[in-house]
Amino acid sequence: MTAPSTSLFARWLASPPPPAAVEISARRVSVVAMASHGSTVTVTGQSSELLPAGAVTPALNAVNVHDPAALAAAVKTAVDRISPRPKRAALLLPDSIAKVSLVRFEKVPAKAQDLEQLIRWQVRKAAPFRIEEAQVSWIDGETALDGSRHYFVLVARRDIVESYERACDAAGVQAGIVDIVSTNLVNAALATAPASAAGDWLLVHAAPDYSTIVVVRNGQAIFFRNRPSEGLPPDMGDLVHQTAMYYEDRLGGTSFARVVLAGGSSFDSGMAERGRRQIEERLGVRVEALDVRSGVILRDRITAGPELLDALAPAVGVLLRDRPSARTGTREQVA
C-alpha cells in the first residue's frame, strides 16, 4: 500500500523485483528467497547467520559497520545456503538507521525537482546531519479534505547505507532495493491479509534494540514512531497507550480494527507474552502475531516456528510490495 512501500535507496528502480531479500540486524543476517508461479508465491529458501558481537551497531548518526569483513562473511555464508544462489537481493536494514517523517504541504509544486527541494528543506531540520550527505526517499501520502498533501519521507546518511551495500557486494550479491524493516512488516500484513487495508490498524514491531509503532489508515501510514530500547520495553503498554491517545486526539481516530505484533520471538516467551497482554489491556483489542503463511506457501522442508515467521515477514513484505494487494498507485522517489 501507499506509504509503507517506499524504497529508501534503490540502484535500479526499473529492474525486475529481486528473487531474495537480505536482512541485516545487530545480531544476525537473514536471507529469504521466493518464487512466483502465477498468483502463487512460494518461499523457496531461508537461512540465517549470527554476527560477532559488535560487528554491526545500527544507528542514525554514527558508524554502523565496525567489522566489514565479518559482515561480508556472514552475508556470504547465509546467501550460499540458498539454492539457486541469488545474485541480487533487496536489502533490509534496522529502522534505527533512518529518520522517518510524515510531512504536509498545503500546496505541492508541479515540477518534481521543485518538490524534491521542498521535501529536502522540510526534513533537513529534523536530520542530525547535513542533508547534502543524506539519501532521501519519499512517496505520496493521503490528500486531506482541504487539498493539502502528505508525504512519507525517509532520510539516512549516505555513507551508512553504502557500508551495508559494500558488505553485500563483497559477498557477491547486489543490493538493489534498500529499505527499513518496519515499513515492510506493514507491507507483509497488507499483502497477506488484503482486507486489513481498510480502516485503521496498528503495527507494533519489537526488535532487540528498538521498538517501532506504525498507525496505518486505509493502507497509508499516518504515524511512525521509533525509539531505542534494550529488550522489550517494560512500558510497552504505556508506549502503545500514548500512541493511541495521539491517534484519537490528533489523527481523528476512534479505534483500531487490528493490532499486529512483530518480533516477539526475539525475547523469551514470558516477556513476549507480558508485552502482548499489556497492549491488549491498554487498547482493548486482541493482538495478533504477524503470520505471512496466509499469503505465501512454504516449501515442505521449511518448518515455520515463531522465530522463522518473524524472519520471513519483512522479506515477504519487500518482495511482495509491488503486487496489487500490497500497494496501490505508489510512485517512488529517490534523491
PyMOL commands that set and color helices and strands:
alter all, ss='L'
color gray80, all
select helices_A, chain A and resi 3-5+68-80+95-97+112-123+131-133+158-170+181-192+194-197+236-250+264-266+269-283+292-294+306-320
alter helices_A, ss='H'
color red, helices_A
select strands_A, chain A and resi 20-24+28-37+40-50+88-93+99-105+134-143+149-157+174-180+200-207+210-217+220-228+258-262+287-289+297-298+333-334
alter strands_A, ss='S'
color yellow, strands_A
deselect
rebuild
show_as cartoon
